Amino acid sequence: MKINEFQQLIEKIYFDRDSSRGLEGTHMWFCEEVGELTRALRRGQQEELEGEFADVIAWLSTLASMSGIDLQEAAMKKYARGCPRCESTPCACA
């Protein structure tokens, strides 16, 4: 599944609910999920990581949709040439 396909799937599942909550409220849920991912990383909870990473990308996708941003397009614009600063892959920045 490509990033834009995933974003469209999340829109179908959650867009109406998330839109009614608003950008600020939805962002708070996103931050909570990032916190859960942080906890799992710090505690070395390998079995929890897959679900937490999935939750973070789902909430990020819905925030992008609510903001009118295509995540795949945005990522390609910024990173297609490698590092946005030095344009190398891998990054050669000091």
MIMI-614693 format. One record per atom (N, C-alpha, C, O): residue number from 1; residue in three letters; chain; atom name; x, y, z. Coordinates in nm, 4 decimals, m for minus. Example, Ala and Ser with C-alpha at 12.3 -4.5 7.8 and 13.67 -1.06 7.14 Angstrom:
(1,'ALA','A','N',(1.3190,m0.5690,0.7800))
(1,'ALA','A','CA',(1.2300,m0.4500,0.7800))
(1,'ALA','A','C',(1.3200,m0.3300,0.7800))
(1,'ALA','A','O',(1.4236,m0.3319,0.8465))
(2,'SER','A','N',(1.2850,m0.2250,0.7080))
(2,'SER','A','CA',(1.3670,m0.1060,0.7140))
(2,'SER','A','C',(1.2900,0.0030,0.7870))
(2,'SER','A','O',(1.3409,0.1138,0.8039))
REM end
This chain:
(1,'MET','A','N',(0.0852,m0.1173,0.0000))
(1,'MET','A','CA',(0.0000,0.0000,0.0000))
(1,'MET','A','C',(0.0899,0.1238,0.0000))
(1,'MET','A','O',(0.1848,0.1321,0.0779))
(2,'LYS','A','N',(0.0602,0.2176,m0.0858))
(2,'LYS','A','CA',(0.1349,0.3433,m0.0921))
(2,'LYS','A','C',(0.0828,0.4393,0.0150))
(2,'LYS','A','O',(m0.0268,0.4219,0.0683))
(3,'ILE','A','N',(0.1624,0.5391,0.0446))
(3,'ILE','A','CA',(0.1244,0.6352,0.1486))
(3,'ILE','A','C',(m0.0098,0.6999,0.1171))
(3,'ILE','A','O',(m0.0948,0.7113,0.2054))
(4,'ASN','A','N',(m0.0301,0.7422,m0.0071))
(4,'ASN','A','CA',(m0.1569,0.8094,m0.0389))
(4,'ASN','A','C',(m0.2759,0.7144,m0.0304))
(4,'ASN','A','O',(m0.3868,0.7574,0.0010))
(5,'GLU','A','N',(m0.2544,0.5857,m0.0581))
(5,'GLU','A','CA',(m0.3617,0.4872,m0.0426))
(5,'GLU','A','C',(m0.3972,0.4693,0.1050))
(5,'GLU','A','O',(m0.5147,0.4592,0.1406))
(6,'PHE','A','N',(m0.2955,0.4655,0.1899))
(6,'PHE','A','CA',(m0.3195,0.4555,0.3330))
(6,'PHE','A','C',(m0.3936,0.5787,0.3836))
(6,'PHE','A','O',(m0.4872,0.5672,0.4628))
(7,'GLN','A','N',(m0.3521,0.6957,0.3382))
(7,'GLN','A','CA',(m0.4177,0.8197,0.3798))
(7,'GLN','A','C',(m0.5650,0.8188,0.3382))
(7,'GLN','A','O',(m0.6511,0.8613,0.4152))
(8,'GLN','A','N',(m0.5939,0.7712,0.2184))
(8,'GLN','A','CA',(m0.7328,0.7629,0.1729))
(8,'GLN','A','C',(m0.8124,0.6628,0.2566))
(8,'GLN','A','O',(m0.9295,0.6866,0.2859))
(9,'LEU','A','N',(m0.7506,0.5520,0.2951))
(9,'LEU','A','CA',(m0.8172,0.4528,0.3795))
(9,'LEU','A','C',(m0.8520,0.5149,0.5149))
(9,'LEU','A','O',(m0.9637,0.4981,0.5638))
(10,'ILE','A','N',(m0.7585,0.5854,0.5748))
(10,'ILE','A','CA',(m0.7834,0.6484,0.7040))
(10,'ILE','A','C',(m0.8933,0.7547,0.6909))
(10,'ILE','A','O',(m0.9748,0.7709,0.7817))
(11,'GLU','A','N',(m0.8958,0.8265,0.5788))
(11,'GLU','A','CA',(m1.0048,0.9232,0.5549))
(11,'GLU','A','C',(m1.1397,0.8527,0.5548))
(11,'GLU','A','O',(m1.2349,0.9004,0.6166))
(12,'LYS','A','N',(m1.1481,0.7398,0.4859))
(12,'LYS','A','CA',(m1.2755,0.6667,0.4795))
(12,'LYS','A','C',(m1.3199,0.6217,0.6178))
(12,'LYS','A','O',(m1.4387,0.6253,0.6498))
(13,'ILE','A','N',(m1.2250,0.5796,0.6989))
(13,'ILE','A','CA',(m1.2584,0.5272,0.8313))
(13,'ILE','A','C',(m1.2905,0.6385,0.9309))
(13,'ILE','A','O',(m1.3884,0.6284,1.0048))
(14,'TYR','A','N',(m1.2092,0.7448,0.9339))
(14,'TYR','A','CA',(m1.2140,0.8398,1.0457))
(14,'TYR','A','C',(m1.2386,0.9862,1.0117))
(14,'TYR','A','O',(m1.2593,1.0661,1.1031))
(15,'PHE','A','N',(m1.2371,1.0251,0.8840))
(15,'PHE','A','CA',(m1.2370,1.1679,0.8503))
(15,'PHE','A','C',(m1.3548,1.2448,0.9103))
(15,'PHE','A','O',(m1.3359,1.3536,0.9647))
(16,'ASP','A','N',(m1.4741,1.1905,0.9013))
(16,'ASP','A','CA',(m1.5908,1.2626,0.9540))
(16,'ASP','A','C',(m1.5793,1.2840,1.1042))
(16,'ASP','A','O',(m1.6035,1.3941,1.1535))
(17,'ARG','A','N',(m1.5427,1.1800,1.1765))
(17,'ARG','A','CA',(m1.5290,1.1906,1.3225))
(17,'ARG','A','C',(m1.4172,1.2884,1.3592))
(17,'ARG','A','O',(m1.4344,1.3743,1.4457))
(18,'ASP','A','N',(m1.3028,1.2741,1.2925))
(18,'ASP','A','CA',(m1.1902,1.3618,1.3247))
(18,'ASP','A','C',(m1.2198,1.5064,1.2876))
(18,'ASP','A','O',(m1.1824,1.5979,1.3609))
(19,'SER','A','N',(m1.2858,1.5279,1.1758))
(19,'SER','A','CA',(m1.3205,1.6646,1.1344))
(19,'SER','A','C',(m1.4154,1.7300,1.2335))
(19,'SER','A','O',(m1.4035,1.8492,1.2617))
(20,'SER','A','N',(m1.5097,1.6527,1.2865))
(20,'SER','A','CA',(m1.6033,1.7105,1.3831))
(20,'SER','A','C',(m1.5320,1.7453,1.5139))
(20,'SER','A','O',(m1.5749,1.8364,1.5848))
(21,'ARG','A','N',(m1.4245,1.6746,1.5467))
(21,'ARG','A','CA',(m1.3450,1.7040,1.6653))
(21,'ARG','A','C',(m1.2614,1.8301,1.6435))
(21,'ARG','A','O',(m1.2313,1.9028,1.7381))
(22,'GLY','A','N',(m1.2243,1.8550,1.5177))
(22,'GLY','A','CA',(m1.1440,1.9719,1.4842))
(22,'GLY','A','C',(m0.9953,1.9417,1.4846))
(22,'GLY','A','O',(m0.9506,1.8410,1.5395))
(23,'LEU','A','N',(m0.9206,2.0296,1.4230))
(23,'LEU','A','CA',(m0.7762,2.0117,1.4088))
(23,'LEU','A','C',(m0.7061,2.0099,1.5448))
(23,'LEU','A','O',(m0.6196,1.9258,1.5691))
(24,'GLU','A','N',(m0.7430,2.1016,1.6321))
(24,'GLU','A','CA',(m0.6778,2.1093,1.7636))
(24,'GLU','A','C',(m0.7027,1.9827,1.8463))
(24,'GLU','A','O',(m0.6094,1.9264,1.9037))
(25,'GLY','A','N',(m0.8268,1.9390,1.8520))
(25,'GLY','A','CA',(m0.8593,1.8182,1.9280))
(25,'GLY','A','C',(m0.7956,1.6942,1.8685))
(25,'GLY','A','O',(m0.7489,1.6069,1.9416))
(26,'THR','A','N',(m0.7935,1.6858,1.7382))
(26,'THR','A','CA',(m0.7324,1.5713,1.6715))
(26,'THR','A','C',(m0.5814,1.5722,1.6935))
(26,'THR','A','O',(m0.5203,1.4669,1.7120))
(27,'HIS','A','N',(m0.5220,1.6902,1.6914))
(27,'HIS','A','CA',(m0.3781,1.7009,1.7183))
(27,'HIS','A','C',(m0.3457,1.6526,1.8597))
(27,'HIS','A','O',(m0.2413,1.5912,1.8818))
(28,'MET','A','N',(m0.4332,1.6796,1.9538))
(28,'MET','A','CA',(m0.4102,1.6319,2.0911))
(28,'MET','A','C',(m0.4097,1.4786,2.0952))
(28,'MET','A','O',(m0.3279,1.4192,2.1654))
(29,'TRP','A','N',(m0.4994,1.4148,2.0212))
(29,'TRP','A','CA',(m0.5008,1.2681,2.0140))
(29,'TRP','A','C',(m0.3717,1.2173,1.9504))
(29,'TRP','A','O',(m0.3146,1.1183,1.9962))
(30,'PHE','A','N',(m0.3260,1.2846,1.8452))
(30,'PHE','A','CA',(m0.1998,1.2487,1.7796))
(30,'PHE','A','C',(m0.0848,1.2542,1.8797))
(30,'PHE','A','O',(m0.0032,1.1624,1.8869))
(31,'CYS','A','N',(m0.0793,1.3629,1.9571))
(31,'CYS','A','CA',(0.0281,1.3772,2.0563))
(31,'CYS','A','C',(0.0227,1.2667,2.1609))
(31,'CYS','A','O',(0.1266,1.2183,2.2057))
(32,'GLU','A','N',(m0.0967,1.2270,2.1995))
(32,'GLU','A','CA',(m0.1118,1.1170,2.2945))
(32,'GLU','A','C',(m0.0544,0.9875,2.2362))
(32,'GLU','A','O',(0.0132,0.9120,2.3061))
(33,'GLU','A','N',(m0.0812,0.9627,2.1090))
(33,'GLU','A','CA',(m0.0281,0.8426,2.0440))
(33,'GLU','A','C',(0.1236,0.8475,2.0338))
(33,'GLU','A','O',(0.1899,0.7453,2.0512))
(34,'VAL','A','N',(0.1798,0.9658,2.0055))
(34,'VAL','A','CA',(0.3257,0.9795,2.0025))
(34,'VAL','A','C',(0.3825,0.9488,2.1410))
(34,'VAL','A','O',(0.4878,0.8860,2.1527))
(35,'GLY','A','N',(0.3134,0.9925,2.2449))
(35,'GLY','A','CA',(0.3552,0.9620,2.3808))
(35,'GLY','A','C',(0.3546,0.8123,2.4086))
(35,'GLY','A','O',(0.4457,0.7608,2.4734))
(36,'GLU','A','N',(0.2529,0.7426,2.3602))
(36,'GLU','A','CA',(0.2468,0.5977,2.3780))
(36,'GLU','A','C',(0.3605,0.5283,2.3041))
(36,'GLU','A','O',(0.4176,0.4314,2.3542))
(37,'LEU','A','N',(0.3932,0.5775,2.1855))
(37,'LEU','A','CA',(0.5063,0.5231,2.1102))
(37,'LEU','A','C',(0.6363,0.5482,2.1863))
(37,'LEU','A','O',(0.7213,0.4597,2.1956))
(38,'THR','A','N',(0.6514,0.6677,2.2402))
(38,'THR','A','CA',(0.7709,0.7016,2.3172))
(38,'THR','A','C',(0.7877,0.6077,2.4364))
(38,'THR','A','O',(0.8975,0.5586,2.4624))
(39,'ARG','A','N',(0.6786,0.5832,2.5083))
(39,'ARG','A','CA',(0.6830,0.4917,2.6229))
(39,'ARG','A','C',(0.7263,0.3514,2.5803))
(39,'ARG','A','O',(0.8102,0.2890,2.6453))
(40,'ALA','A','N',(0.6686,0.3029,2.4710))
(40,'ALA','A','CA',(0.7028,0.1688,2.4235))
(40,'ALA','A','C',(0.8498,0.1615,2.3822))
(40,'ALA','A','O',(0.9160,0.0609,2.4073))
(41,'LEU','A','N',(0.9007,0.2662,2.3196))
(41,'LEU','A','CA',(1.0421,0.2691,2.2807))
(41,'LEU','A','C',(1.1321,0.2717,2.4043))
(41,'LEU','A','O',(1.2291,0.1963,2.4122))
(42,'ARG','A','N',(1.1005,0.3567,2.4989))
(42,'ARG','A','CA',(1.1822,0.3683,2.6204))
(42,'ARG','A','C',(1.1840,0.2405,2.7021))
(42,'ARG','A','O',(1.2868,0.2042,2.7594))
(43,'ARG','A','N',(1.0712,0.1726,2.7077))
(43,'ARG','A','CA',(1.0600,0.0511,2.7886))
(43,'ARG','A','C',(1.1038,m0.0740,2.7134))
(43,'ARG','A','O',(1.1055,m0.1837,2.7694))
(44,'GLY','A','N',(1.1392,m0.0568,2.5863))
(44,'GLY','A','CA',(1.1802,m0.1717,2.5065))
(44,'GLY','A','C',(1.0680,m0.2703,2.4828))
(44,'GLY','A','O',(1.0921,m0.3906,2.4725))
(45,'GLN','A','N',(0.9451,m0.2206,2.4738))
(45,'GLN','A','CA',(0.8277,m0.3061,2.4558))
(45,'GLN','A','C',(0.8091,m0.3386,2.3073))
(45,'GLN','A','O',(0.7217,m0.2835,2.2404))
(46,'GLN','A','N',(0.8918,m0.4276,2.2590))
(46,'GLN','A','CA',(0.8942,m0.4618,2.1165))
(46,'GLN','A','C',(0.7570,m0.5049,2.0659))
(46,'GLN','A','O',(0.7191,m0.4699,1.9541))
(47,'GLU','A','N',(0.6821,m0.5800,2.1461))
(47,'GLU','A','CA',(0.5512,m0.6292,2.1037))
(47,'GLU','A','C',(0.4499,m0.5166,2.0879))
(47,'GLU','A','O',(0.3504,m0.5342,2.0176))
(48,'GLU','A','N',(0.4718,m0.4027,2.1505))
(48,'GLU','A','CA',(0.3806,m0.2884,2.1419))
(48,'GLU','A','C',(0.4145,m0.1945,2.0262))
(48,'GLU','A','O',(0.3282,m0.1198,1.9801))
(49,'LEU','A','N',(0.5383,m0.1976,1.9795))
(49,'LEU','A','CA',(0.5851,m0.0979,1.8827))
(49,'LEU','A','C',(0.5070,m0.0970,1.7517))
(49,'LEU','A','O',(0.4731,0.0100,1.7012))
(50,'GLU','A','N',(0.4782,m0.2131,1.6966))
(50,'GLU','A','CA',(0.4089,m0.2195,1.5679))
(50,'GLU','A','C',(0.2762,m0.1445,1.5737))
(50,'GLU','A','O',(0.2464,m0.0638,1.4857))
(51,'GLY','A','N',(0.1977,m0.1705,1.6754))
(51,'GLY','A','CA',(0.0689,m0.1036,1.6900))
(51,'GLY','A','C',(0.0823,0.0453,1.7143))
(51,'GLY','A','O',(0.0035,0.1245,1.6626))
(52,'GLU','A','N',(0.1821,0.0838,1.7932))
(52,'GLU','A','CA',(0.2002,0.2263,1.8222))
(52,'GLU','A','C',(0.2471,0.3023,1.6987))
(52,'GLU','A','O',(0.2009,0.4136,1.6737))
(53,'PHE','A','N',(0.3387,0.2435,1.6209))
(53,'PHE','A','CA',(0.3802,0.3077,1.4957))
(53,'PHE','A','C',(0.2603,0.3223,1.4020))
(53,'PHE','A','O',(0.2440,0.4264,1.3384))
(54,'ALA','A','N',(0.1768,0.2192,1.3932))
(54,'ALA','A','CA',(0.0577,0.2247,1.3072))
(54,'ALA','A','C',(m0.0380,0.3338,1.3535))
(54,'ALA','A','O',(m0.0944,0.4057,1.2710))
(55,'ASP','A','N',(m0.0568,0.3468,1.4844))
(55,'ASP','A','CA',(m0.1453,0.4511,1.5370))
(55,'ASP','A','C',(m0.0919,0.5908,1.5040))
(55,'ASP','A','O',(m0.1682,0.6792,1.4652))
(56,'VAL','A','N',(0.0388,0.6100,1.5196))
(56,'VAL','A','CA',(0.0978,0.7419,1.4929))
(56,'VAL','A','C',(0.0800,0.7798,1.3464))
(56,'VAL','A','O',(0.0435,0.8934,1.3160))
(57,'ILE','A','N',(0.1052,0.6862,1.2554))
(57,'ILE','A','CA',(0.0920,0.7212,1.1138))
(57,'ILE','A','C',(m0.0549,0.7429,1.0759))
(57,'ILE','A','O',(m0.0845,0.8239,0.9881))
(58,'ALA','A','N',(m0.1461,0.6719,1.1409))
(58,'ALA','A','CA',(m0.2887,0.6929,1.1136))
(58,'ALA','A','C',(m0.3314,0.8330,1.1583))
(58,'ALA','A','O',(m0.3991,0.9038,1.0838))
(59,'TRP','A','N',(m0.2922,0.8729,1.2791))
(59,'TRP','A','CA',(m0.3279,1.0066,1.3275))
(59,'TRP','A','C',(m0.2588,1.1155,1.2465))
(59,'TRP','A','O',(m0.3184,1.2203,1.2214))
(60,'LEU','A','N',(m0.1337,1.0931,1.2050))
(60,'LEU','A','CA',(m0.0643,1.1889,1.1193))
(60,'LEU','A','C',(m0.1369,1.2028,0.9855))
(60,'LEU','A','O',(m0.1503,1.3128,0.9319))
(61,'SER','A','N',(m0.1830,1.0907,0.9332))
(61,'SER','A','CA',(m0.2565,1.0927,0.8062))
(61,'SER','A','C',(m0.3848,1.1732,0.8161))
(61,'SER','A','O',(m0.4167,1.2511,0.7263))
(62,'THR','A','N',(m0.4580,1.1551,0.9240))
(62,'THR','A','CA',(m0.5842,1.2282,0.9373))
(62,'THR','A','C',(m0.5589,1.3773,0.9560))
(62,'THR','A','O',(m0.6355,1.4595,0.9058))
(63,'LEU','A','N',(m0.4518,1.4134,1.0282))
(63,'LEU','A','CA',(m0.4174,1.5555,1.0424))
(63,'LEU','A','C',(m0.3819,1.6158,0.9066))
(63,'LEU','A','O',(m0.4221,1.7279,0.8756))
(64,'ALA','A','N',(m0.3070,1.5417,0.8265))
(64,'ALA','A','CA',(m0.2717,1.5893,0.6928))
(64,'ALA','A','C',(m0.3971,1.6059,0.6078))
(64,'ALA','A','O',(m0.4122,1.7070,0.5392))
(65,'SER','A','N',(m0.4860,1.5092,0.6114))
(65,'SER','A','CA',(m0.6105,1.5183,0.5337))
(65,'SER','A','C',(m0.6929,1.6391,0.5761))
(65,'SER','A','O',(m0.7453,1.7124,0.4922))
(66,'MET','A','N',(m0.7036,1.6590,0.7064))
(66,'MET','A','CA',(m0.7809,1.7727,0.7564))
(66,'MET','A','C',(m0.7182,1.9056,0.7141))
(66,'MET','A','O',(m0.7870,2.0072,0.7050))
(67,'SER','A','N',(m0.5872,1.9040,0.6882))
(67,'SER','A','CA',(m0.5152,2.0252,0.6480))
(67,'SER','A','C',(m0.5024,2.0383,0.4971))
(67,'SER','A','O',(m0.4432,2.1343,0.4477))
(68,'GLY','A','N',(m0.5579,1.9417,0.4232))
(68,'GLY','A','CA',(m0.5512,1.9465,0.2770))
(68,'GLY','A','C',(m0.4148,1.9096,0.2208))
(68,'GLY','A','O',(m0.3783,1.9547,0.1122))
(69,'ILE','A','N',(m0.3395,1.8282,0.2934))
(69,'ILE','A','CA',(m0.2049,1.7889,0.2515))
(69,'ILE','A','C',(m0.2036,1.6422,0.2110))
(69,'ILE','A','O',(m0.2536,1.5567,0.2841))
(70,'ASP','A','N',(m0.1468,1.6133,0.0951))
(70,'ASP','A','CA',(m0.1230,1.4767,0.0500))
(70,'ASP','A','C',(0.0144,1.4369,0.1039))
(70,'ASP','A','O',(0.1165,1.4890,0.0590))
(71,'LEU','A','N',(0.0167,1.3446,0.2002))
(71,'LEU','A','CA',(0.1433,1.3074,0.2645))
(71,'LEU','A','C',(0.2460,1.2526,0.1659))
(71,'LEU','A','O',(0.3642,1.2856,0.1754))
(72,'GLN','A','N',(0.2033,1.1714,0.0735))
(72,'GLN','A','CA',(0.2971,1.1132,m0.0227))
(72,'GLN','A','C',(0.3612,1.2220,m0.1072))
(72,'GLN','A','O',(0.4826,1.2225,m0.1274))
(73,'GLU','A','N',(0.2800,1.3133,m0.1561))
(73,'GLU','A','CA',(0.3312,1.4240,m0.2370))
(73,'GLU','A','C',(0.4254,1.5124,m0.1555))
(73,'GLU','A','O',(0.5311,1.5525,m0.2043))
(74,'ALA','A','N',(0.3875,1.5424,m0.0328))
(74,'ALA','A','CA',(0.4704,1.6275,0.0534))
(74,'ALA','A','C',(0.6055,1.5613,0.0811))
(74,'ALA','A','O',(0.7097,1.6266,0.0757))
(75,'ALA','A','N',(0.6026,1.4306,0.1109))
(75,'ALA','A','CA',(0.7267,1.3593,0.1402))
(75,'ALA','A','C',(0.8177,1.3547,0.0178))
(75,'ALA','A','O',(0.9388,1.3732,0.0293))
(76,'MET','A','N',(0.7596,1.3303,m0.0986))
(76,'MET','A','CA',(0.8408,1.3241,m0.2198))
(76,'MET','A','C',(0.9002,1.4608,m0.2544))
(76,'MET','A','O',(1.0160,1.4694,m0.2954))
(77,'LYS','A','N',(0.8226,1.5664,m0.2384))
(77,'LYS','A','CA',(0.8750,1.7002,m0.2656))
(77,'LYS','A','C',(0.9956,1.7312,m0.1776))
(77,'LYS','A','O',(1.0930,1.7914,m0.2227))
(78,'LYS','A','N',(0.9877,1.6899,m0.0533))
(78,'LYS','A','CA',(1.0940,1.7256,0.0412))
(78,'LYS','A','C',(1.2136,1.6312,0.0346))
(78,'LYS','A','O',(1.3270,1.6766,0.0503))
(79,'TYR','A','N',(1.1924,1.5006,0.0118))
(79,'TYR','A','CA',(1.2993,1.4037,0.0273))
(79,'TYR','A','C',(1.3396,1.3286,m0.0997))
(79,'TYR','A','O',(1.4251,1.2404,m0.0926))
(80,'ALA','A','N',(1.2817,1.3602,m0.2146))
(80,'ALA','A','CA',(1.3113,1.2858,m0.3377))
(80,'ALA','A','C',(1.4592,1.2928,m0.3765))
(80,'ALA','A','O',(1.5113,1.1991,m0.4369))
(81,'ARG','A','N',(1.5265,1.4013,m0.3430))
(81,'ARG','A','CA',(1.6687,1.4179,m0.3785))
(81,'ARG','A','C',(1.7615,1.3774,m0.2645))
(81,'ARG','A','O',(1.8820,1.4020,m0.2705))
(82,'GLY','A','N',(1.7060,1.3160,m0.1618))
(82,'GLY','A','CA',(1.7873,1.2798,m0.0458))
(82,'GLY','A','C',(1.7657,1.3799,0.0653))
(82,'GLY','A','O',(1.6568,1.4353,0.0799))
(83,'CYS','A','N',(1.8690,1.4029,0.1434))
(83,'CYS','A','CA',(1.8610,1.4989,0.2533))
(83,'CYS','A','C',(1.8219,1.6359,0.1976))
(83,'CYS','A','O',(1.8845,1.6829,0.1027))
(84,'PRO','A','N',(1.7202,1.7008,0.2543))
(84,'PRO','A','CA',(1.6780,1.8310,0.2031))
(84,'PRO','A','C',(1.7873,1.9389,0.2106))
(84,'PRO','A','O',(1.7840,2.0365,0.1357))
(85,'ARG','A','N',(1.8828,1.9203,0.3006))
(85,'ARG','A','CA',(1.9884,2.0193,0.3173))
(85,'ARG','A','C',(2.1056,1.9977,0.2219))
(85,'ARG','A','O',(2.1460,2.0894,0.1504))
(86,'CYS','A','N',(2.1600,1.8756,0.2212))
(86,'CYS','A','CA',(2.2792,1.8488,0.1401))
(86,'CYS','A','C',(2.2492,1.7722,0.0113))
(86,'CYS','A','O',(2.3364,1.7555,m0.0740))
(87,'GLU','A','N',(2.1251,1.7260,m0.0015))
(87,'GLU','A','CA',(2.0782,1.6484,m0.1168))
(87,'GLU','A','C',(2.1594,1.5208,m0.1397))
(87,'GLU','A','O',(2.1723,1.4751,m0.2533))
(88,'SER','A','N',(2.2135,1.4637,m0.0335))
(88,'SER','A','CA',(2.2878,1.3384,m0.0422))
(88,'SER','A','C',(2.2095,1.2252,0.0237))
(88,'SER','A','O',(2.1286,1.2466,0.1140))
(89,'THR','A','N',(2.2366,1.1038,m0.0250))
(89,'THR','A','CA',(2.1833,0.9824,0.0344))
(89,'THR','A','C',(2.2978,0.8833,0.0452))
(89,'THR','A','O',(2.3479,0.8362,m0.0570))
(90,'PRO','A','N',(2.3406,0.8502,0.1675))
(90,'PRO','A','CA',(2.2905,0.9007,0.2947))
(90,'PRO','A','C',(2.3326,1.0452,0.3178))
(90,'PRO','A','O',(2.4194,1.0986,0.2487))
(91,'CYS','A','N',(2.2697,1.1059,0.4151))
(91,'CYS','A','CA',(2.2978,1.2442,0.4481))
(91,'CYS','A','C',(2.4454,1.2636,0.4782))
(91,'CYS','A','O',(2.5072,1.1836,0.5485))
(92,'ALA','A','N',(2.5010,1.3717,0.4236))
(92,'ALA','A','CA',(2.6422,1.4036,0.4448))
(92,'ALA','A','C',(2.6605,1.5307,0.5265))
(92,'ALA','A','O',(2.7708,1.5848,0.5341))
(93,'CYS','A','N',(2.5518,1.5784,0.5878))
(93,'CYS','A','CA',(2.5617,1.6989,0.6700))
(93,'CYS','A','C',(2.6537,1.6719,0.7899))
(93,'CYS','A','O',(2.6597,1.5611,0.8430))
(94,'ALA','A','N',(2.7235,1.7760,0.8293))
(94,'ALA','A','CA',(2.8147,1.7638,0.9451))
(94,'ALA','A','C',(2.7358,1.7514,1.0725))
(94,'ALA','A','O',(2.7940,1.7402,1.1804))
REM end
